[in-house]
Amino acid sequence: MSETPAVVADLSRSPLPTRVTLRRRQNVVLQFVRFVRFDLRIMRMVAKGHR
């Protein structure tokens, strides 16, 4: 049996996040706010579907 080699993406040229972006991603309060907003949006879609 011959195995096909795994395809590996070349990410060497991809842009790195800035310090501000990293701090935003690691901020627990901001993550919680985004989580609540996302949940409310999903709940709104579910509620519209049940009408």
C-alpha positions in Angstrom: 0.0 0.0 0.0 1.2 3.4 -0.8 0.4 6.4 1.4 -0.1 9.8 -0.1 2.1 12.5 1.6 0.3 15.0 3.8 -0.2 18.4 2.3 1.3 21.1 4.5 0.3 24.7 4.0 3.2 27.3 3.7 2.4 29.9 6.3 5.7 31.6 6.2 4.3 34.7 4.3 1.2 35.1 6.3 0.8 38.3 8.3 1.4 38.1 12.0 -1.2 39.7 14.3 -0.2 43.0 15.9 0.2 43.5 19.7 -3.2 45.2 19.8 -4.9 42.3 18.0 -3.2 39.8 20.4 -4.3 41.7 23.5 -7.9 41.9 22.2 -8.0 38.2 21.5 -6.7 37.4 25.0 -9.0 39.9 26.8 -11.5 37.8 28.8 -14.0 40.6 29.2 -14.1 41.3 25.5 -14.3 37.5 24.7 -17.3 37.3 27.1 -19.0 40.3 25.4 -18.5 38.8 22.0 -19.8 35.4 23.2 -23.0 37.0 24.6 -23.5 39.0 21.3 -23.1 35.8 19.3 -25.5 33.9 21.5 -28.1 36.6 21.3 -27.8 36.6 17.5 -28.3 32.8 17.3 -31.2 33.0 19.7 -32.9 35.6 17.5 -32.5 33.4 14.5 -34.0 30.4 16.4 -36.9 32.5 17.6 -37.6 33.7 14.1 -37.6 30.1 12.9 -40.2 29.1 15.4 -42.8 31.6 14.4 
